[in-house]
Amino acid sequence: MASTKTRAVLDAASMTKNLLVGAYPGFVYGGPASRGVPVFCFHGVEPVLLEQQLRFLTENGYRTLSTDELHRIATGDRRPDLKSVMLTFDDGWGSLWSVGLPLFKKYNVRIVVLLAAGRIPWGDVGPTMDDRAQGRANSTEVPGRDSSDHPLLTWEEVRSMHDTGLVDFQSHTLTHARIFSSPRIVDFASPSILGRYTLLQMPEWSPEDPGPPRLGRPMYASAPRTGEARRYLEDPDLRAACEDYVAEQGGEQFFHRAGWRRELLGWVNHYRMSHTSMARYETDEERAQAVWRELRDSKELIEERLPGKSVTHVGYPWHCHSRLAVELSAKAGYLTNFVGKVRGRFIGIRPGEPCLVARVGGDFLFTLPGKGRVSLLRVLFNKLVRRSLSPES
């Protein structure tokens, strides 16, 4: 995975390209609302911006849809209108409870949370903005939930949010996994490198060994599990040899040496020349079984935790899907697949196209027609300012 700064640059370049080729809905460029229902994608939330977004929607008469309502529009069983939108939130970040739920109740707004079900822990409910307002929580623990030691929702919070009738929980696969996809080593497990990965960004070495890794373990080029890439299964002897080499050279102290990465890469190249590699790519059957588990087990786990809930919609991490994943999703019982672009465009969903749902970033919500609408240039400026103020930038 690229660093946070590198990802920000790549994201900005991709967004610029998509804007220039007209990939976004017409309202983003200042035109009228498109006939396709806009589906917005968010992750965590913060108090001021979320309230501005929800107030904008309610004051302008927008209606937020559930997944089942959107599917009925897609199949032609229900006619869309220009005031329908969908708000989706990926992963299941704790700020949806601590910050979001009081505001969703205040504005009577419905949302869809695509839950990485296998990552959700058991635990008590945490404090909310309402608790802070009434003096039952301090000023920092509520808005700072996503960067805390317990950043994701707990199952108790999921159940409580589900019971409000405002939150539609659907699948975001089981583990939000990235896999190694190439023998190309991009780095090694070191204290500084491991500290840069967020909870859901760390690649998975193997289903049997999800981590955390020992220092010195090679880190290969990676890709989302639900994409087109096939898993590269590393040579276990090379991995062990790298870990042992670092341990023999002082463990954590090894990474204080100047040029340690070059030294370790040179040692790996020497090892590869003198040993027969046991590395391989997974088979077609292994790949299909792994993707199937991500889709099926997530659905079953959410339905088990929320008795009576029917999980029939899935969103893909990093918007990355393959033909195999879409085919297996139908077999698992999913009706729609939430992705990024569909046929090169971010138009949400159109009648008669129930399978793939394109989503546009939540930054563009304020470009919808209505009172308080802002220009595309203002959206881009605000986005730049937020990134410059982010502690991760």
C-alpha positions in Angstrom: 0.0 0.0 0.0 1.1 3.6 -0.7 1.7 6.0 2.1 -1.1 8.3 3.2 0.4 11.3 1.3 1.0 9.2 -1.8 -2.6 8.0 -1.7 -3.9 11.5 -1.3 -1.9 12.6 -4.4 -3.2 9.6 -6.4 -6.8 10.2 -5.3 -6.5 13.9 -6.3 -5.1 13.0 -9.7 -7.9 10.4 -10.3 -10.6 12.8 -9.3 -9.2 15.5 -11.6 -9.2 13.1 -14.5 -12.7 12.0 -13.8 -13.9 15.6 -13.6 -12.3 16.5 -16.9 -13.8 13.6 -18.8 -17.3 14.2 -17.4 -17.6 11.1 -15.3 -19.6 12.7 -12.6 -23.4 13.3 -12.5 -24.5 16.6 -14.1 -25.4 18.2 -10.8 -21.7 18.1 -9.8 -20.9 20.5 -12.6 -23.8 22.9 -11.7 -26.5 21.3 -13.8 -29.9 19.9 -12.7 -30.2 16.6 -10.7 -29.7 13.6 -13.0 -32.5 11.1 -13.5 -30.3 8.5 -11.9 -30.6 8.4 -8.1 -27.4 9.9 -6.5 -25.7 7.5 -4.1 -23.1 9.2 -1.9 -20.2 7.4 -0.2 -18.8 8.4 3.2 -16.7 6.7 5.9 -16.4 8.3 9.4 -18.1 11.6 10.3 -17.4 14.7 12.2 -20.0 16.9 14.0 -20.0 20.3 12.1 -19.8 19.0 8.6 -22.3 16.2 9.1 -24.9 18.6 10.5 -24.4 20.9 7.6 -24.9 18.1 5.1 -28.0 16.8 6.9 -29.5 20.3 7.2 -28.9 20.9 3.5 -30.7 17.8 2.5 -33.7 18.3 4.8 -34.1 22.0 4.1 -34.1 21.3 0.4 -36.7 18.5 0.6 -34.4 15.5 -0.2 -35.5 12.1 0.8 -33.0 9.4 1.9 -33.6 5.9 0.6 -33.0 2.4 2.0 -31.3 -0.2 -0.1 -34.6 -2.1 -0.7 -36.2 1.1 -1.9 -33.3 1.8 -4.3 -33.6 -1.8 -5.6 -37.3 -1.4 -6.3 -36.4 1.7 -8.4 -33.7 -0.2 -10.2 -36.1 -3.1 -11.1 -38.8 -0.7 -12.3 -41.2 -1.4 -9.4 -41.0 2.2 -8.2 -40.5 5.4 -10.0 -37.5 7.6 -9.0 -37.9 11.3 -8.3 -35.4 14.2 -8.4 -35.4 14.5 -4.6 -34.3 11.0 -3.7 -30.7 10.3 -2.6 -28.9 7.5 -0.7 -26.2 8.0 1.9 -23.9 5.1 2.3 -21.1 4.8 5.0 -18.4 2.2 4.5 -16.6 0.0 7.1 -18.6 0.7 10.3 -16.6 3.5 12.0 -17.5 4.3 15.6 -18.2 7.9 14.9 -21.4 6.8 13.2 -22.6 6.0 16.7 -20.8 8.7 18.8 -21.4 11.6 16.3 -23.8 10.4 13.7 -26.7 8.8 15.4 -27.8 11.8 17.4 -27.8 13.8 14.2 -29.6 11.1 12.1 -32.3 11.2 14.8 -32.5 15.0 14.9 -33.0 15.2 11.1 -34.9 11.9 10.7 -32.4 10.9 8.0 -32.0 7.3 6.9 -28.5 5.9 6.1 -27.0 2.7 4.8 -23.9 1.3 6.7 -21.9 -1.2 4.7 -20.3 -3.2 7.5 -17.0 -5.1 7.5 -18.7 -7.6 9.7 -15.7 -9.8 10.6 -13.9 -6.7 12.0 -16.7 -5.6 14.4 -15.9 -6.4 18.0 -18.1 -7.2 21.0 -18.2 -4.4 23.5 -20.4 -1.9 25.4 -21.9 1.2 23.8 -19.7 4.2 23.9 -20.7 7.8 24.7 -22.4 10.1 22.1 -22.6 13.8 21.4 -25.8 13.8 23.4 -23.8 12.4 26.4 -21.2 15.1 26.0 -23.9 17.8 25.8 -25.3 16.5 29.1 -21.9 16.3 30.8 -21.7 12.5 30.8 -18.6 12.4 28.4 -15.6 14.6 27.9 -15.0 16.9 25.0 -12.5 14.8 23.2 -13.5 11.2 23.4 -16.7 11.5 21.4 -15.5 13.2 18.2 -12.1 11.4 18.4 -13.7 7.9 18.4 -12.3 6.9 15.0 -8.7 7.4 16.1 -9.1 5.8 19.4 -8.2 2.2 20.5 -11.7 1.1 19.6 -12.4 2.9 16.3 -15.1 0.6 14.9 -18.7 0.1 16.0 -19.4 -2.6 18.5 -22.2 -5.2 18.0 -24.1 -3.6 20.8 -24.0 -0.3 19.0 -24.9 -1.9 15.7 -28.0 -3.5 17.3 -29.0 -0.2 18.9 -28.7 1.7 15.6 -30.6 -1.0 13.8 -33.4 -0.7 16.3 -34.0 3.0 15.5 -35.2 2.1 12.0 -32.9 4.8 10.5 -29.9 2.6 9.8 -29.9 -0.1 7.2 -26.9 -2.4 7.8 -25.6 -4.3 4.7 -22.4 -6.0 3.8 -18.9 -4.6 3.1 -17.4 -8.1 2.9 -16.2 -10.0 5.9 -12.7 -8.7 6.6 -12.1 -5.8 4.1 -9.1 -7.7 3.0 -6.1 -6.8 0.8 -3.9 -9.6 -0.5 -0.4 -9.8 -1.8 -0.7 -9.9 -5.6 2.9 -10.0 -6.9 6.4 -11.2 -5.9 7.6 -7.6 -6.0 8.7 -6.5 -2.5 7.6 -3.0 -1.8 8.9 -2.8 1.8 9.5 -4.8 5.0 7.7 -4.9 8.3 9.4 -2.3 10.4 8.1 -0.2 13.3 7.7 2.9 11.2 6.0 1.2 8.3 3.6 -0.8 10.5 2.6 2.4 12.2 1.4 4.0 8.9 -1.2 1.4 8.3 -4.8 2.1 9.5 -6.9 -0.7 10.9 -8.4 -1.7 7.5 -5.3 -1.0 5.3 -2.9 -3.7 6.4 -2.5 -6.5 3.8 -3.4 -10.0 4.8 -0.4 -12.4 4.6 -2.7 -15.4 4.5 -6.2 -16.3 5.9 -4.4 -18.6 8.4 -1.9 -15.9 9.5 -3.7 -12.5 9.5 -0.9 -10.8 11.5 0.5 -8.7 13.1 3.8 -9.6 11.3 7.2 -10.1 12.9 9.8 -7.4 12.1 11.6 -8.0 8.8 8.8 -9.8 7.0 8.6 -8.9 3.3 5.7 -6.8 2.2 4.7 -7.3 -1.4 2.6 -5.3 -3.8 -1.1 -5.8 -2.8 -4.6 -5.4 -4.1 -8.2 -5.7 -2.8 -9.4 -9.3 -2.3 -12.6 -8.8 -4.3 -10.7 -7.4 -7.3 -9.2 -9.2 -10.3 -5.9 -10.0 -8.6 -4.9 -13.5 -7.7 -3.2 -14.0 -4.3 0.5 -14.4 -4.3 1.5 -16.9 -1.6 5.0 -16.0 -0.4 7.8 -18.4 0.2 7.5 -19.3 3.9 11.2 -20.1 4.1 12.1 -16.7 2.7 9.8 -15.0 5.1 11.3 -16.8 8.1 14.8 -16.2 6.9 14.1 -12.4 6.7 12.6 -12.3 10.2 15.5 -14.3 11.6 18.0 -12.1 9.9 16.5 -8.9 11.4 16.3 -10.6 14.8 20.0 -11.6 14.6 20.9 -8.0 13.6 19.4 -6.5 16.6 15.6 -6.6 16.0 14.1 -3.1 16.3 17.6 -1.6 16.5 18.3 -2.9 13.0 15.9 -0.3 11.5 18.0 2.6 13.0 20.8 1.8 10.5 21.3 4.0 7.5 20.4 2.0 4.4 18.7 -0.9 6.2 16.1 -1.3 3.5 18.8 -1.6 0.8 20.7 -4.0 3.0 17.7 -6.2 3.5 16.7 -6.2 -0.2 20.3 -7.2 -1.1 20.1 -10.1 1.3 16.7 -11.2 -0.1 18.1 -11.2 -3.7 21.1 -13.3 -2.5 18.7 -15.7 -0.8 16.5 -16.0 -3.9 19.5 -16.8 -6.1 20.7 -19.6 -3.8 17.4 -21.2 -2.8 14.5 -22.9 -4.6 11.4 -20.8 -4.1 8.2 -22.3 -2.6 6.1 -19.3 -3.5 3.1 -19.7 -5.8 -0.1 -18.0 -6.9 -3.4 -19.3 -5.6 -5.5 -21.5 -7.9 -8.8 -20.5 -9.5 -10.6 -22.7 -6.9 -8.7 -21.2 -4.0 -9.5 -17.7 -5.2 -13.2 -18.4 -5.7 -13.5 -20.0 -2.3 -11.8 -17.0 -0.6 -14.0 -14.5 -2.3 -17.1 -16.6 -1.6 -16.2 -16.6 2.1 -15.9 -12.9 2.2 -19.3 -12.5 0.7 -21.3 -15.3 2.3 -19.8 -15.1 5.8 -20.4 -11.4 6.1 -24.1 -11.8 5.1 -24.6 -14.6 7.5 -22.8 -12.9 10.4 -24.9 -9.7 10.2 -28.1 -11.7 9.9 -27.1 -13.7 12.9 -26.3 -10.6 15.0 -29.5 -8.8 13.9 -32.2 -11.5 14.0 -34.9 -10.8 11.3 -32.5 -8.7 9.2 -32.2 -9.6 5.6 -28.8 -8.7 4.1 -29.1 -8.5 0.3 -26.8 -5.8 -0.7 -23.0 -5.6 -0.7 -20.4 -2.8 -1.2 -16.9 -3.5 -2.2 -13.8 -2.2 -0.3 -12.0 0.4 -2.3 -14.9 0.1 -4.8 -13.0 -2.8 -6.3 -15.0 -5.7 -7.8 -14.4 -8.4 -10.3 -16.7 -10.4 -12.6 -16.1 -13.4 -10.2 -17.2 -11.3 -7.2 -20.3 -10.1 -8.8 -21.3 -13.6 -10.0 -20.6 -15.0 -6.5 -22.6 -12.2 -4.9 -25.7 -13.3 -6.7 -25.1 -16.9 -5.6 -24.8 -15.7 -2.0 -28.1 -13.9 -2.2 -27.1 -10.3 -2.9 -29.3 -8.2 -5.2 -27.1 -5.2 -5.7 -23.4 -4.5 -5.7 -22.2 -1.0 -4.6 -19.1 0.0 -6.4 -17.4 3.2 -7.7 -17.8 3.9 -11.4 -20.1 1.8 -13.7 -19.2 1.9 -17.4 -16.8 4.8 -16.6 -19.4 7.0 -14.8 -20.5 7.7 -11.3 -24.2 7.9 -12.1 -25.9 6.3 -9.1 -28.6 3.9 -10.4 -31.0 3.8 -13.3 -34.2 1.9 -13.7 -33.6 -1.5 -15.3 -30.0 -1.8 -14.0 -30.3 -3.4 -10.6 -27.0 -5.2 -10.3 -24.2 -2.5 -10.1 -24.7 0.7 -8.2 -22.2 3.6 -8.8 -21.3 5.9 -5.9 -20.0 9.4 -5.8 -17.9 10.9 -2.9 -19.8 12.6 -0.2 -17.8 15.8 -0.8 -20.1 16.4 -3.8 -23.3 16.4 -1.8 -23.4 20.2 -1.6 -23.5 20.4 -5.4 -27.0 19.1 -5.4 -29.6 21.7 -6.6 -31.1 23.7 -3.7 -30.7 26.5 -1.3 -27.1 26.7 -0.1 -25.7 24.9 -3.2 -22.0 25.4 -3.7 -19.8 25.4 -6.8 -17.5 22.6 -7.8 -14.6 24.9 -7.2 -15.7 25.5 -3.7 -16.0 21.8 -3.0 -12.5 21.1 -4.3 -11.1 24.0 -2.2 -12.8 22.7 0.9 -11.5 19.2 0.3 -7.9 20.6 -0.1 -8.2 22.5 3.1 -9.5 19.5 5.1 -6.6 17.3 3.8 -4.0 20.0 4.7 -5.4 20.1 8.3 -5.6 16.3 8.7 -3.0 14.8 11.0 -2.5 12.0 8.5 -1.7 14.3 5.6 
